[in-house]
């Protein structure tokens, strides 16, 4: 049961990896475009694959982004995971009316969370092993999903 304030990008990056590593059943992500999470790094892709490949019971990964262009253009490993692990992995774009939201949420198993307060700043809060402290963050994520999201396809449409 720990809560810690982070103030640098290196602390934020380390906390991102920690949340990914702690995720065993579910992982929920809400971010502007995933660029600051660096999910394309080998260690983070390995953690995502471990969640989705679990032999006990495959995990569930839900990602919601405000801007999907970065994912489409610069996230080939993530799109490869999407094509391999759908429907356990979903990547969606939030509706335009949520475009002003500034926070970033990373929630593992409803017990661990990383909340970045503003998309341009590394200031964030890491919550480890505290379901009651994570409850408002989980509720916030559920409200974002309930506002209506548009799923991304792992393939490019066209000729």
Residue frames relative to the residue before (quaternion, step in Angstrom):
aa qw qx qy qz dx dy dz
X 1.0000 0.0000 0.0000 0.0000 0.00 0.00 0.00
X 0.2853 0.7550 -0.5335 0.2529 3.53 0.11 1.32
X 0.0542 -0.7442 0.6644 0.0433 3.48 -1.23 0.65
X 0.0049 -0.8184 0.5704 -0.0693 3.53 -0.77 1.08
X 0.3360 -0.7219 0.5707 0.2006 3.55 -1.04 0.83
X 0.1529 -0.7831 0.6000 0.0581 3.57 -0.86 1.03
X 0.1453 -0.8361 0.5267 0.0484 3.58 -0.94 0.82
X 0.7310 0.3720 -0.2452 0.5168 3.61 1.20 -0.15
X 0.6166 -0.5574 0.4080 0.3777 3.55 -1.25 0.45
X 0.6340 0.5234 -0.3499 0.4491 3.62 1.02 -0.65
X 0.6294 0.5059 -0.3326 0.4871 3.62 1.04 -0.70
X 0.6392 0.5294 -0.3172 0.4588 3.56 1.01 -0.85
X 0.6610 0.5038 -0.3087 0.4626 3.59 0.91 -0.89
X 0.6552 0.4995 -0.3086 0.4753 3.60 0.96 -0.83
X 0.6553 0.5051 -0.3089 0.4691 3.60 1.00 -0.79
X 0.5942 0.5537 -0.3581 0.4606 3.58 1.09 -0.67
X 0.6679 0.4870 -0.2968 0.4782 3.57 0.88 -0.93
X 0.6317 0.5388 -0.3333 0.4468 3.60 0.99 -0.79
X 0.6589 0.4948 -0.3113 0.4735 3.60 0.91 -0.88
X 0.6440 0.5168 -0.3256 0.4606 3.60 0.93 -0.85
X 0.6811 0.4923 -0.2870 0.4598 3.57 0.94 -0.87
X 0.6722 0.4968 -0.2939 0.4637 3.61 1.08 -0.64
X 0.5711 0.6214 -0.3760 0.3825 3.58 1.17 -0.45
X 0.0335 -0.8234 0.5663 -0.0160 3.58 -0.71 1.10
X 0.7889 0.2630 -0.1327 0.5394 3.59 1.11 -0.62
X 0.8103 -0.0284 0.0493 0.5833 3.58 0.79 -0.99
X 0.0445 -0.7498 0.6590 0.0383 3.49 -1.26 0.57
X 0.0480 -0.7936 0.6062 -0.0218 3.55 -0.80 1.09
X 0.0475 -0.8064 0.5885 -0.0319 3.54 -0.83 1.05
X 0.0107 0.7418 -0.6706 -0.0007 3.54 -1.08 0.87
X 0.1686 0.7839 -0.5712 0.1757 3.55 -0.67 1.12
X 0.6516 -0.5060 0.3800 0.4183 3.54 -1.27 0.30
X 0.8146 -0.1613 0.1374 0.5400 3.60 0.68 -1.06
X 0.5246 -0.6666 0.3632 0.3855 3.61 1.35 0.16
X 0.4401 0.7188 -0.4600 0.2793 3.63 1.18 -0.10
X 0.7074 0.4587 -0.2800 0.4592 3.62 0.86 -0.84
X 0.6201 0.5449 -0.3464 0.4456 3.62 1.19 -0.37
X 0.2258 -0.8194 0.4970 0.1749 3.59 1.26 -0.40
X 0.1465 0.8374 -0.5110 0.1270 3.57 0.92 0.93
X 0.5849 0.5897 -0.3681 0.4179 3.60 1.23 -0.18
X 0.4895 0.6491 -0.4532 0.3657 3.62 1.21 -0.16
X 0.6279 -0.5839 0.3680 0.3597 3.56 -1.10 0.71
X 0.6663 0.5056 -0.3167 0.4473 3.61 0.93 -0.83
X 0.6833 0.4752 -0.2938 0.4700 3.58 0.99 -0.76
X 0.6188 0.5118 -0.3434 0.4871 3.60 1.04 -0.68
X 0.6308 0.5305 -0.3302 0.4601 3.60 1.01 -0.78
X 0.6530 0.5028 -0.3126 0.4723 3.60 0.99 -0.80
X 0.6445 0.5053 -0.3198 0.4764 3.60 1.00 -0.78
X 0.6520 0.5085 -0.3084 0.4703 3.57 0.96 -0.88
X 0.6292 0.5325 -0.3348 0.4566 3.62 0.99 -0.78
X 0.6349 0.5173 -0.3264 0.4719 3.58 1.00 -0.77
X 0.7357 0.4353 -0.2339 0.4632 3.57 0.83 -1.00
X 0.7032 0.4698 -0.2518 0.4706 3.60 1.20 -0.53
X 0.3372 0.7836 -0.4831 0.1970 3.58 1.24 -0.10
X 0.3949 -0.7428 0.4960 0.2151 3.58 -0.82 1.03
X 0.5827 0.5720 -0.3784 0.4361 3.60 1.12 -0.58
X 0.7144 -0.2584 0.2063 0.6167 3.53 0.73 -1.12
X 0.4651 -0.6983 0.4589 0.2923 3.58 -0.64 1.05
X 0.4614 -0.6979 0.4837 0.2570 3.54 -1.03 0.82
X 0.3611 -0.6953 0.5802 0.2226 3.50 -1.38 0.13
X 0.0666 -0.7933 0.6051 -0.0090 3.57 -0.78 1.08
X 0.0210 -0.7918 0.6091 -0.0414 3.56 -0.69 1.17
X 0.0319 -0.7970 0.6024 -0.0310 3.54 -0.70 1.15
X 0.0369 -0.7643 0.6438 0.0068 3.55 -0.98 0.94
X 0.0659 -0.7942 0.6041 0.0063 3.57 -0.82 1.04
X 0.4761 -0.6501 0.5039 0.3110 3.55 -1.20 0.52
X 0.7781 0.1572 -0.0676 0.6044 3.58 1.11 -0.78
X 0.2444 -0.8236 0.5002 0.1089 3.57 -0.45 1.20
X 0.4742 0.7050 -0.4375 0.2945 3.63 1.16 -0.29
X 0.6374 0.5271 -0.3373 0.4496 3.61 0.94 -0.82
X 0.6498 0.5119 -0.3165 0.4643 3.58 0.93 -0.87
X 0.6761 0.5021 -0.2943 0.4519 3.58 0.88 -0.93
X 0.7696 0.4024 -0.1972 0.4549 3.58 0.91 -0.91
X 0.8373 0.2355 -0.0686 0.4886 3.60 0.92 -0.86
X 0.6831 0.4734 -0.2918 0.4734 3.61 1.19 0.26
X 0.0222 0.8460 -0.5324 0.0184 3.62 0.64 1.02
X 0.6383 0.5238 -0.3434 0.4475 3.62 0.99 -0.69
X 0.6526 0.5056 -0.3082 0.4728 3.56 1.01 -0.81
X 0.6602 0.4860 -0.3084 0.4825 3.61 0.98 -0.80
X 0.6019 0.5373 -0.3560 0.4714 3.59 1.12 -0.58
X 0.6313 0.5098 -0.3241 0.4864 3.58 1.02 -0.78
X 0.6296 0.5419 -0.3303 0.4481 3.58 1.01 -0.82
X 0.6923 0.4573 -0.2929 0.4751 3.60 0.88 -0.85
X 0.6806 0.4920 -0.2900 0.4589 3.60 1.08 -0.65
X 0.8283 0.2896 -0.1013 0.4688 3.59 0.83 -0.99
X 0.3642 0.7019 -0.5343 0.2986 3.62 1.14 0.27
X 0.6336 -0.1450 -0.7598 -0.0165 1.77 -1.98 1.50
X 0.4158 0.7066 -0.4839 0.3063 3.63 1.19 0.18
X 0.7354 0.2745 -0.1718 0.5952 3.56 1.26 -0.48
X 0.0275 0.7748 -0.6313 0.0220 3.55 -0.88 0.97
X 0.0959 -0.7458 0.6569 0.0550 3.52 -1.13 0.79
X 0.0046 0.8170 -0.5727 0.0668 3.55 -0.69 1.12
X 0.3591 -0.6909 0.5818 0.2351 3.51 -1.32 0.41
X 0.4295 -0.7020 0.5042 0.2618 3.57 -0.90 0.92
X 0.5940 -0.5766 0.4132 0.3793 3.59 -1.18 0.44
X 0.6750 -0.5363 0.3293 0.3851 3.60 -1.15 0.57
X 0.6517 0.5379 -0.3407 0.4122 3.61 0.97 -0.71
X 0.6511 0.4745 -0.3298 0.4922 3.62 1.25 -0.09
X 0.3748 0.7779 -0.4392 0.2479 3.57 1.29 0.13
X 0.6623 0.5119 -0.3129 0.4488 3.60 1.16 -0.39
X 0.4672 0.6668 -0.4630 0.3504 3.61 1.21 -0.11
X 0.2488 -0.8224 0.5036 0.0905 3.56 -0.78 1.03
X 0.6284 0.5754 -0.3474 0.3916 3.60 1.15 -0.41
X 0.2419 -0.7119 0.6354 0.1763 3.49 -1.42 0.20
X 0.1160 -0.8107 0.5734 0.0228 3.58 -0.86 0.98
X 0.0015 -0.7508 0.6603 -0.0177 3.53 -1.08 0.83
X 0.0228 0.8281 -0.5532 0.0875 3.59 -0.42 1.24
X 0.0952 -0.7964 0.5967 0.0247 3.58 -0.76 1.05
X 0.8761 -0.0597 -0.0019 0.4785 3.54 -0.80 1.13
X 0.5669 -0.6189 0.3784 0.3905 3.61 1.18 0.37
X 0.6805 0.4855 -0.2730 0.4761 3.61 1.31 0.12
X 0.7499 0.2543 -0.1427 0.5938 3.57 1.23 -0.47
X 0.0617 0.8134 -0.5750 0.0624 3.59 -0.94 0.81
X 0.1299 -0.7277 0.6664 0.0976 3.48 -1.33 0.51
X 0.0411 -0.8052 0.5905 -0.0363 3.55 -0.58 1.21
X 0.1360 -0.7571 0.6351 0.0707 3.56 -0.65 1.15
X 0.4438 -0.7589 0.4208 0.2237 3.54 -0.65 1.18
X 0.7968 0.0273 -0.0034 0.6037 3.60 1.06 -0.67
X 0.5729 -0.6545 0.3821 0.3120 3.55 -0.91 0.96
X 0.7115 0.4536 -0.2607 0.4691 3.62 1.13 -0.52
X 0.7146 0.4183 -0.2258 0.5132 3.59 1.26 -0.19
X 0.4517 -0.6864 0.4883 0.2940 3.61 -1.07 0.57
X 0.4387 0.7057 -0.4664 0.3032 3.62 1.22 -0.28
X 0.1846 0.7842 -0.5643 0.1807 3.51 -0.67 1.12
X 0.3394 -0.7151 0.5780 0.1982 3.51 -1.36 0.26
X 0.1833 -0.7687 0.6080 0.0767 3.53 -0.86 1.05
X 0.0786 -0.7760 0.6257 0.0098 3.55 -0.80 1.07
X 0.0517 -0.8094 0.5849 -0.0126 3.58 -0.71 1.09
X 0.8790 -0.0244 -0.0136 0.4760 3.53 -0.94 1.04
X 0.5888 0.5296 -0.4025 0.4592 3.58 0.81 1.02
X 0.2460 -0.8201 0.5041 0.1135 3.53 -0.03 1.33
X 0.6603 0.5123 -0.3229 0.4443 3.61 0.97 -0.77
X 0.6654 0.4779 -0.3089 0.4832 3.61 1.05 -0.68
X 0.6649 0.4993 -0.2929 0.4720 3.57 1.16 -0.57
X 0.4917 0.7070 -0.4154 0.2930 3.59 1.17 -0.48
X 0.6820 0.4629 -0.3240 0.4643 3.68 0.81 -0.76
X 0.6244 0.5310 -0.3354 0.4644 3.59 1.12 -0.66
X 0.6367 0.5130 -0.3123 0.4837 3.59 1.02 -0.83
X 0.6473 0.5144 -0.3152 0.4659 3.58 0.97 -0.86
X 0.6314 0.5313 -0.3235 0.4630 3.59 1.00 -0.83
X 0.6527 0.5041 -0.3127 0.4712 3.59 0.93 -0.87
X 0.6582 0.5120 -0.3072 0.4585 3.60 0.92 -0.89
X 0.6339 0.5190 -0.3282 0.4702 3.60 1.05 -0.71
X 0.6290 0.5258 -0.3312 0.4672 3.59 1.02 -0.76
X 0.6683 0.4852 -0.2989 0.4781 3.59 0.90 -0.90
X 0.6639 0.5175 -0.3015 0.4478 3.59 0.98 -0.83
X 0.5799 0.5940 -0.3753 0.4123 3.60 1.18 -0.44
X 0.5801 -0.5823 0.3628 0.4392 3.56 1.29 -0.23
X 0.0252 0.7980 -0.5992 0.0594 3.55 -0.68 1.10
X 0.3290 -0.7279 0.5724 0.1851 3.54 -1.24 0.57
X 0.3533 -0.7649 0.4902 0.2232 3.64 -0.42 1.14
X 0.3655 -0.6957 0.5740 0.2300 3.56 -1.19 0.68
X 0.3510 -0.7091 0.5711 0.2187 3.52 -1.19 0.60
X 0.4639 -0.6872 0.4729 0.2981 3.60 -0.99 0.70
X 0.7088 0.4091 -0.2495 0.5177 3.57 1.24 -0.25
X 0.4533 -0.6621 0.5259 0.2820 3.52 -1.24 0.51
X 0.3292 -0.7404 0.5542 0.1905 3.53 -0.87 0.96
X 0.5181 0.6363 -0.4676 0.3288 3.57 -1.09 0.56
X 0.7200 -0.4413 0.3251 0.4257 3.52 -1.32 -0.21
